[in-house]
Each structure stands twice: as structure tokens, then as C-alpha cells.
């Protein structure tokens, strides 16, 4: 029953206080609404910088800007861009637009928050190198220097105006840069410096272009760049710069000790980015007489300068390792949007509201990749890291690929593929290898201690996959002592990786290299091996019935079932807890699609599986990420790089924040997250939270009600007690679209959230939702 009106009606003052409190709570929250994405990319790899209505910086993945108030704005597929992997950017003054070129040859044009896509070059069937090296904008047109010629884009009609293939005999040629000066077009090409009248006709005809190289003092061969400064034309040939003066090319600057990475014009001067083979880097400013009038060389800030400009008496340097920095008055300020050091394909785990990501990787042959990035962690919206670059003690522990969280103290255990077992507890780091554990090196590689899987059991024993070792299964017991085991099966490379502990405290262990899956029950005591039980599961009826022997991942669901991802779809062990009493083969879920039925993900590589609060399965494949029903018989959602902000379709790892329902997705290109509808349920309804609350004017998204008891019945009522909406929670979260049963937007005001616990049948008022007028 609903409560009486008198119980709920409060004074107007109370409502305003509630609104104020909710607005403050909303402002402090970094959580995105349900159905929205966040990106978590590395913005340190800066490659280009241009001045427009704001200062824009390109990174290897995306773009960010800095306005007059030094506020940073990020641009990615989450904000409406259409691609990933930026090759270069350019600014057009006439149309006040930023042109973004991608490695795929796709193009976006950004004006304010409006993105217009021009995909003609990407979609073109023309053969050849369509890579876009640089962009020159002039009077509403963008001149793209590509690997096949110059492509002219109309920035007002958003279409391709012309394509100029200007190589010898009409062949395609690599264009490094182009520019217009004194009514002439100049193209720096691999065949030399070519020129044509800007108002010339039929510039697509190569014969209308003349080659200036090899004459008037300009050497023949590749011209890397061409710029205009102080009314003069400057051509870069490797590490030398020539100036066009009085109808002759004159050697203007040369220093073979400092290779040039970029040349830019800045008023009457030139900015030159330089980096030596030994890693020494600097940015110099050259006056009209070629004298160096300024040198910027700050270690770890100018590490690999890729571009530089001067704007408002400030030198802005885009550095491949250090992001964007502003130098002025003998001081500098770095501008790097927060993010992890790079992509990651190792384990992701969440503990105490902190996400930990293992940054390392192995290739398909299970060889290490010498990744030094260590472990990334996301806490309170801020990314940090611990690894060889910041902690010298971790210098030999490369390629972290597996993680386990210690529920006793919140510390992290990490497996280095080659460097042993690492325990990180705050600032205290301890490494376990040959001298302080029973861990063993890989057979044939005596210096390599490869840790490839970690999991705690219910007795707080840490189980360890020691890949390639004679004793390839290890355990750090709860008493602090180690013990090693040799798996009693012949396995290629003695390969073990991910470990999952089931509800009966048994271990399910992947054996890569096409070996299959192991199940191990250590009985009443780890030390007594006479009651140990082992089983190897592979393809074939009666042998485990796996869809494929190449197993990639495991997950335990809320029913205690073990979900197995292979190179040929998914199998499910439904008798896990009684496996050695009543063994069973894996079941292959059957899914209905349109008029056809088939086995779940048959023929696809299932790289990772995560179980959400409603027991649904999130599945990462080489064809994107999927959400399937708890039983695996229905597809609920499918995200790909073409229909979502997913960076690429090759998904490596998944993890779900149990409290918020946010799904973190790791790909080779980067990490993104999507806030889903299900969270873990609670035993009570005493800590219910609503997001957003209050619901702001104009908001038409989903309203999340989380922290409810598992699968509870949730009712929305107005202050008069009249029922507005009713739904059942997905795990510990219910969602409401702000509409009543008639599909109409509810009026502004205060609404009651009543929750009926499914176990005890009791209904109670849990919280209130404020709807602000104007919605």
C-alpha cells in the first residue's frame, strides 16, 4: 500500500533544500548517465598544434583544445568525431573550422560542437597511398597533401573539389606539404618542389606543374616541407633549409648534428623542432638571418617535439612523449588531458572503487612484448600509474598481464610475464622470484619468471599460473608460504594462464597453446596431495565438449556456472560445483537471430566475458562487444567501432563496476567505458541513490535508481500517492525514462521511489526524485 498524503507532503522550503543538495551532489559526480560513454585515452602523444578560435592539439588518437581561460576540451568519438587515429589537423580562417584527418584517410570538419564528416577519400576505390600528411587551409578550401597527390576539399560544401596527381608522367607521388604564396601553389614532393599558378586551369594535369628542384640552387630530390615566413619561401630538404631570394635558392640553415622533425613559420621567424639519434631534443627560433634567437630544451618536457607554433607571445610545443606545453617568460605550463599512458590488453579489476589495469601484453605465440608501462589505475576520475618509468624497483618487471585484488587490505597482486610476482600495497612494492618464493623460470629461458594468471580462493590462498615452469601451478598460502605443483598432463609449453575459483573452491585454469581447460580440486588440504583431483577438458563428447581447445577466457556467473570463451564461441559448464562427483560436458548456448538459430558466437574469437548485476554476460570478441541475456539465448546490445564510440572491434578485456554498472572495455587502440543498466544488488534498500537528481531541464535520458535489493520491484509515485511507473531492478539498479505509463513526460515536482523487496515482500520509501520544470 502507498502511504498517506500527509506523510509525504513537505514544506516548500524542504523541497528547495532538497534541490540544492541534489544539485551539489550532481556537480560533484563524475558518473555519466546510463547509456553514455566515456573515453580513457592517452593524450601525451601530441603530434600537431594549430591556432584557431582556440588552440587545437592533435594526438595519435584524438584532439583537444585550450581556450582563452586555459580550459581543456576533449574531442573523440564520444563527443561526435567519426574516427580514431589522427594523422594531422589544419585550421581555416574563413570558415572558422578545424579540419581533422585520420590515419584511415577519413576527414572530420569541426565547427564549435558540430562535426561534419567527409569520407570520400576513405571510401574511394582509387588504389595507392591515401595517407594524409599535412593540411593547408586557405579561403574556405583545405589542400590535403597525401601519398598519391593533392586533394582539394571545399569546406563550405563539404565535398571534394579536385584531385591533383602531379607525379612525373601523371604518376601518383608522395606530397609532403603544400602552400600558396604570391598567387603560386607550391608542393613539397618526393620528386622535388613543384609549382603551378594558383589560378591555373586543369591543375589535375601534371604537365601544368613545373619542378623547381635541380635548378637555381635548389638540389634535386625529396623536399620535406615548404613554408612562408617574412614574405619569403623556405624549403626543407632533410636537415637543410633553403630560402627563395631574388629568383635563386640560397642555403639558409644546415646542422646535421640536429635532425629536423618539423619546420613551421611564425611571423617573420621559423620554428624548428629537432631531435638527435641519442634522444637530445630542442625547439629553436631562427631569425631572418638564420641566427638562433631562442632555444627551448627542457628534459622530459621537450622529448620528441613534433610541432611548434607561437601564439600570443607563447611558444606551444606538441611533443610525442610529453603532450602539449606552453613556454613563456622563462617558464612553462604543460597541458595534458588526464588519461592512462596508453592502451592495455592485460587484466582489469575493480576494488574499493578503484579500477586497476595491467598494461602489458603477450602476442599470439605467448612471447613477451617488453611493455614498461606497468599498471594504470583510475580513482576519483583521475588516472595514475605505477611502472618501470616511475619506480626503478620495477625496472625488470615488464609486461604486467594479470591482476588480483586482496580483499583483506585492498592491495594489488600483479603478474609480470617474465619478471615474477609483484605485490603493491600503497608505496610498498615487493617482488617475488627465485630467492623468496618457489616460483620457477620458464624451461629454456632461465631468467624469465612468467606469471600469467592469479586468483584468490575462499581461504585467502593466492593461486599463481607460472607459465612454462616445471611446476607451472604455484600457490602463496594464507600463512605466507609458497608451494609448487606440476600439472599431471602433458601440455604444450607447460602453458597456464587465467584462473577462476568456483563456488566449491575449485580452480578452473586455462591452458593456452590449444591445450584446453583444467579443473583442479585440492581437497581438504593444499599440502596433502593424496586427495587432489584433476581433469583436462577439451573438444569432443565425453572429453569436456569445449567449442574449441584454444581457450581465451573464463567467467563464473551468479548461478555458479563457468562460461568458457574459445576461438569457436562459448561453452558453459553447468555442474561446476559438483564436477568431480557428477562430471558434465560443456553446453553450447543456442541463440535465436532473426529466423535462424545457432550456437553462441560460433566461429568467433571470444576474448573476454564479464557478468553484470543481472547475471547478463558482456562478451568481447574480434567483432566488438556484445551484451547477451543471462542464459545466453538473446542478444541485447552489440557495439562496434562503426555504431558506437568503441575505438576498434578487437576487444581484449572487460570489467564491470558493480556499484555503478559502468562497463570498462579495453581494446588495442584504447580504453572506453559504457554505463549500463545493471548493478550488483544489496541486501537492504537503505543506500538508494538516484542519478541524475534533480533531473535538469531538457534532460531526456535514463534516470538510474541504484543500490536497491537484488531484482526488487521499484515504483515511482507522485506526492499524492498515485502510481506513475513500475519496473523491476536489473540486479541492484532500476531505470526510468521519466515517462508515465501513457508514454508522457511527467510534470515537474517531487516523486517518490518505493521499493518492494522480493524476498520479504516489504515495501518502503527509499528516496525521492526531483524533476525540474522545463524538461
Secondary structure, 3 states (H helix, E strand, C coil): CCCCHHHHCCCHHHHHHHHHHHHHHHHHCCCCCECCEEEECCCCCEEEEEECCCEEEEECCCEEEECCCCCEEEECHHHCCCCCCEEEEEEECCCCEEEEEECCCCEEEEECCEEEEECHHHHCCCCCCCCEEEEEEECCEEEEEECCCEEEEECCCCEEEEEECCCHHHCCCCEEEEEEECCEEEEEECCEEEEEECCCCCCCCHHHCEECCCCCCCCCCCCCEEEEECCEEEEEECCEEEEEECCEEEEEEECCCCCEEEEEEECCEEEEEEECCCCCEEEEEECCCCCEEEEECCCCCCCCEEEEEEECCEEEEEECCCEEEEEECCEEEEECCCCCCCCCCCCEEEECCEEEEECCCECCCCCECCCCCCEEEEECCEEEEECCCCCHHHCCCCCEEEEEECCCCCCEEEEEEEEEEEEEECCEEEEECCCCCCCCCECCECCCEEEEEEEECCCCCEEEEECCCCCCEEEECCCCCEEEECCCCCCHHHCCCCEEECCCCCEEEEECCCCEEEEEECCCCCCCCCCCEEEEECCCCCCCCCCCCCEEEEEECCCCCEEEEECCEEEEECCHHHCCCCCCCCECCEEEECCEEEECCCCCCEEEEEECCCCCEEEEECCEEEEECCCCCCEEEEECCCCCCCCCCCEEEEEECCCCCEEEEEECCCEEEEECCCECCECCCCCCEEECCCECCCCCCEEEEECCECCCEEEEEECCCCEEEEEECEECEEEECCECCCCCECCCEEEEEEEECCCCCCEEEEEEEEECCCC
